[in-house]
């Protein structure tokens, strides 16, 4: 499965536009991470626990989008975008979406 933030792929021909595919993951903060984040806010520095949490969420959301694309016969997902939103105090959603397509001469 080819995943790209480009609207088209060089040297590839799109033979069929299948449609929008998406994936999301909602995660909540962990009390231990909040304590460390509070200390980092005082002393400065990267909030590593939150960075890891968001990275895990991006991976999970992307895997869900890819699975949806596979289930409808796509070879690639183009023009992929990520979005983040706050769901409630202490919880955030990572949302990824793109255009599922079929490519010429691709598996």
KETIMAR-118385 format. One record per residue (C-alpha): residue number from 1; residue in three letters; chain; x, y, z. Coordinates in nm, 3 decimals, padded with zeros to 5 digits. Each point is the difference from the previous one (the first is absolute). Example, Ala and Ser with C-alpha at 12.3 -4.5 7.8 and 13.67 -1.06 7.14 Angstrom:
<vexmis>
<i 1; aa ALA; ch A; east 01.230; north -00.450; up 00.780>
<i 2; aa SER; ch A; east 00.137; north 00.344; up -00.066>
</vexmis>
This chain:
<vexmis>
<i 1; aa UNK; ch A; east 00.000; north 00.000; up 00.000>
<i 2; aa UNK; ch A; east 00.143; north 00.335; up -00.104>
<i 3; aa UNK; ch A; east -00.075; north 00.288; up 00.238>
<i 4; aa UNK; ch A; east 00.086; north 00.353; up -00.110>
<i 5; aa UNK; ch A; east -00.082; north 00.358; up 00.084>
<i 6; aa UNK; ch A; east 00.035; north 00.085; up -00.371>
<i 7; aa UNK; ch A; east -00.310; north 00.047; up -00.215>
<i 8; aa UNK; ch A; east 00.153; north -00.224; up -00.269>
<i 9; aa UNK; ch A; east 00.300; north -00.229; up -00.027>
<i 10; aa UNK; ch A; east 00.273; north 00.063; up -00.258>
<i 11; aa UNK; ch A; east 00.016; north -00.282; up -00.256>
<i 12; aa UNK; ch A; east -00.328; north -00.150; up 00.127>
<i 13; aa UNK; ch A; east -00.339; north 00.017; up -00.169>
<i 14; aa UNK; ch A; east -00.317; north 00.001; up 00.208>
<i 15; aa UNK; ch A; east -00.254; north -00.222; up -00.176>
<i 16; aa UNK; ch A; east -00.280; north 00.027; up 00.252>
<i 17; aa UNK; ch A; east -00.099; north 00.243; up 00.272>
<i 18; aa UNK; ch A; east -00.154; north -00.211; up 00.276>
<i 19; aa UNK; ch A; east -00.073; north 00.262; up 00.263>
<i 20; aa UNK; ch A; east 00.078; north 00.140; up 00.340>
<i 21; aa UNK; ch A; east 00.154; north -00.228; up 00.261>
<i 22; aa UNK; ch A; east 00.072; north 00.088; up 00.360>
<i 23; aa UNK; ch A; east 00.124; north -00.126; up 00.332>
<i 24; aa UNK; ch A; east 00.001; north 00.142; up 00.349>
<i 25; aa UNK; ch A; east 00.124; north -00.066; up 00.349>
<i 26; aa UNK; ch A; east -00.115; north 00.166; up 00.322>
<i 27; aa UNK; ch A; east 00.240; north -00.015; up 00.292>
<i 28; aa UNK; ch A; east -00.013; north 00.134; up 00.352>
<i 29; aa UNK; ch A; east 00.280; north 00.135; up 00.209>
<i 30; aa UNK; ch A; east 00.165; north -00.213; up 00.267>
<i 31; aa UNK; ch A; east 00.036; north 00.135; up 00.355>
<i 32; aa UNK; ch A; east 00.372; north -00.082; up 00.007>
<i 33; aa UNK; ch A; east 00.051; north 00.189; up -00.324>
<i 34; aa UNK; ch A; east -00.191; north 00.298; up 00.143>
<i 35; aa UNK; ch A; east 00.237; north 00.018; up 00.297>
<i 36; aa UNK; ch A; east 00.305; north -00.003; up -00.227>
<i 37; aa UNK; ch A; east -00.164; north 00.252; up -00.236>
<i 38; aa UNK; ch A; east -00.060; north 00.231; up 00.296>
<i 39; aa UNK; ch A; east 00.368; north -00.015; up 00.089>
<i 40; aa UNK; ch A; east 00.102; north 00.063; up -00.360>
<i 41; aa UNK; ch A; east -00.228; north 00.305; up -00.007>
<i 42; aa UNK; ch A; east 00.196; north 00.139; up 00.294>
<i 43; aa UNK; ch A; east 00.349; north -00.087; up -00.123>
<i 44; aa UNK; ch A; east -00.057; north -00.016; up -00.377>
<i 45; aa UNK; ch A; east 00.071; north -00.275; up -00.249>
<i 46; aa UNK; ch A; east -00.176; north -00.250; up -00.219>
<i 47; aa UNK; ch A; east -00.300; north -00.183; up 00.140>
<i 48; aa UNK; ch A; east 00.131; north -00.340; up -00.106>
<i 49; aa UNK; ch A; east -00.294; north -00.196; up 00.143>
<i 50; aa UNK; ch A; east -00.247; north 00.203; up -00.205>
<i 51; aa UNK; ch A; east 00.219; north -00.019; up -00.310>
<i 52; aa UNK; ch A; east -00.003; north -00.379; up 00.027>
<i 53; aa UNK; ch A; east -00.376; north -00.005; up 00.065>
<i 54; aa UNK; ch A; east -00.071; north 00.208; up -00.311>
<i 55; aa UNK; ch A; east 00.241; north -00.206; up -00.212>
<i 56; aa UNK; ch A; east -00.174; north -00.322; up 00.108>
<i 57; aa UNK; ch A; east -00.336; north 00.160; up -00.083>
<i 58; aa UNK; ch A; east 00.119; north 00.107; up -00.348>
<i 59; aa UNK; ch A; east 00.124; north -00.352; up -00.074>
<i 60; aa UNK; ch A; east -00.327; north -00.156; up 00.118>
<i 61; aa UNK; ch A; east -00.216; north 00.247; up -00.196>
<i 62; aa UNK; ch A; east 00.210; north -00.051; up -00.315>
<i 63; aa UNK; ch A; east -00.025; north -00.379; up 00.029>
<i 64; aa UNK; ch A; east -00.378; north 00.032; up 00.026>
<i 65; aa UNK; ch A; east -00.010; north 00.219; up -00.312>
<i 66; aa UNK; ch A; east 00.217; north -00.249; up -00.192>
<i 67; aa UNK; ch A; east -00.225; north -00.289; up 00.103>
<i 68; aa UNK; ch A; east -00.305; north 00.188; up -00.123>
<i 69; aa UNK; ch A; east 00.176; north 00.076; up -00.330>
<i 70; aa UNK; ch A; east 00.096; north -00.367; up -00.046>
<i 71; aa UNK; ch A; east -00.354; north -00.113; up 00.073>
<i 72; aa UNK; ch A; east -00.133; north 00.206; up -00.292>
<i 73; aa UNK; ch A; east 00.271; north -00.107; up -00.248>
<i 74; aa UNK; ch A; east 00.235; north 00.298; up 00.006>
<i 75; aa UNK; ch A; east 00.367; north -00.017; up -00.104>
<i 76; aa UNK; ch A; east 00.085; north 00.338; up 00.150>
<i 77; aa UNK; ch A; east -00.128; north 00.280; up 00.219>
<i 78; aa UNK; ch A; east 00.090; north 00.344; up -00.129>
<i 79; aa UNK; ch A; east -00.021; north 00.353; up 00.140>
<i 80; aa UNK; ch A; east 00.024; north -00.136; up 00.356>
<i 81; aa UNK; ch A; east -00.058; north 00.251; up 00.280>
<i 82; aa UNK; ch A; east 00.004; north -00.015; up 00.380>
<i 83; aa UNK; ch A; east -00.215; north 00.195; up 00.241>
<i 84; aa UNK; ch A; east -00.006; north 00.019; up 00.379>
<i 85; aa UNK; ch A; east -00.287; north 00.110; up 00.219>
<i 86; aa UNK; ch A; east -00.079; north 00.010; up 00.368>
<i 87; aa UNK; ch A; east -00.292; north -00.228; up 00.083>
<i 88; aa UNK; ch A; east -00.031; north 00.076; up 00.370>
<i 89; aa UNK; ch A; east 00.230; north 00.110; up 00.280>
<i 90; aa UNK; ch A; east 00.289; north -00.243; up -00.010>
<i 91; aa UNK; ch A; east -00.086; north -00.173; up -00.330>
<i 92; aa UNK; ch A; east 00.095; north 00.072; up -00.359>
<i 93; aa UNK; ch A; east -00.082; north -00.148; up -00.340>
<i 94; aa UNK; ch A; east 00.245; north -00.055; up -00.283>
<i 95; aa UNK; ch A; east -00.185; north -00.016; up -00.331>
<i 96; aa UNK; ch A; east 00.164; north -00.097; up -00.330>
<i 97; aa UNK; ch A; east -00.170; north 00.004; up -00.339>
<i 98; aa UNK; ch A; east 00.079; north -00.023; up -00.368>
<i 99; aa UNK; ch A; east -00.123; north -00.104; up -00.344>
<i 100; aa UNK; ch A; east 00.001; north -00.371; up -00.079>
<i 101; aa UNK; ch A; east 00.095; north -00.075; up -00.361>
<i 102; aa UNK; ch A; east 00.082; north -00.288; up -00.230>
<i 103; aa UNK; ch A; east 00.324; north 00.029; up -00.197>
<i 104; aa UNK; ch A; east 00.087; north -00.138; up -00.342>
<i 105; aa UNK; ch A; east 00.235; north -00.300; up 00.007>
<i 106; aa UNK; ch A; east 00.006; north -00.024; up 00.378>
<i 107; aa UNK; ch A; east -00.056; north -00.326; up 00.192>
</vexmis>
